Amino acid sequence: MADTGRTLGEEFDVMLSGGSGKWRLGAFTFKEHNGLRIAAIHSTGALSDWNKVHPDKQVKAGDLLVEIDSQKPEGGMRGNGQALYEELLRVPRPCRLVIGAGPLHVG
């Protein structure tokens, strides 16, 4: 089932499970004041793995990563792109990402 469309900015959860090998998001991102803009998703990495298993909740180029929740007691991090980028370097899997739908979801 393909993604049927979302409204621009609509948020959805992506759960990245633990896996073998080095942690790798597998995306080219830009730091923005309110998150990390996903410019491209590589053919390998955690997001590519998610997209293959969840065709109805795919992360697409243009989406905005707005929150990272490593499921620690202190809760998730929501903030600017620089802070989220630094958190991605530290966070273990499994973790939950909150994604804001970009223009490729609309329609």
N, C-alpha and C positions, 0 to 999 in steps of 0.2 A: 504494500500500500504506500503510495507516494504522499508526501506532505501536501495536504489539501489547502494550505494557505493560512496565514496568520495576519493579524493586523500589525502594522509597523510599530515596533517597540514592545509588542506583546512578549512577556517573559515566559520561558519554559525551562525546566530542569534537565540537566544532563548528568547522569551518574557514571563516573569513570571508575571502573573496578580495578582492583589490584591486578598486576600482570607481571610477567617475567621481563627482565631486561630493564634498561634505563628508562626513567620517566621521560616521556616526550609527548607534548601536546600535538605536534604534527601540524602546525599552522603558522603562517606568516601573519604577524599582528602589528598594529599601529597603536601607540599609547595615545589615548584621548583623555580629556578631563573627567569623564564619567565612566570610563571602562577601557577595555582592550578591543579595538575593532579588528575583526577577523578578515584579513584581505584575501587569503587563499588557504585552502586545506590540502595538505600533502597526501599522497597516496598511502603513506604509512604513518602511524602514530595513533594516539588515543582517540582523537576526533574522527579519524577515518574508520577506526574499529567501531566506534559508536554508530556512525552513519550506516555502516554495513548491516548492523544488527537492528537498528531502529529507523527504517526508511520513513516512518510516519513522523519522526521527531528529529530530522536531520539538521545539523548545524551547517550553515551555508556562508559563503563569502558575503561580507557586508553585515553579518550579525555582530552584536556587541556583547562581549563577556562582561557582565556587571557584578558578579559575586562569585567568590570561591568559598566553599564551606568544607573544610577538611574533617568535619564531624568531631572536632575537638570540643571540650566542655565550654570554652570561651566563645564558641559560635563562629560564624563565617565572617569574611571580610568583603565589604562592599566599598568601592571607592574609585579613586582615579587610576588611570592606566598604569602609572609607574608603580603604585602600591600593589596593584593586582599582579603585575609582571614579577615583582620581587616575591610575592606570595607563591606564585606558580613555581618558582625555583626552590622553594622550601617545602611545599605541601606534599605529603605522602598520598598515595592512593590507598584505599578508595577515597574519592572526594566527589562533592556535588558542585557543579557549575550552574550558575543561573545565566541564561542567554537571553538577550533582547533581540527579537526578530528584526532582520534587516529587510531591505527592499526586495530581495529575491523570494521572500515568502509571500508577499502580497499578490493577490490576484487569483 
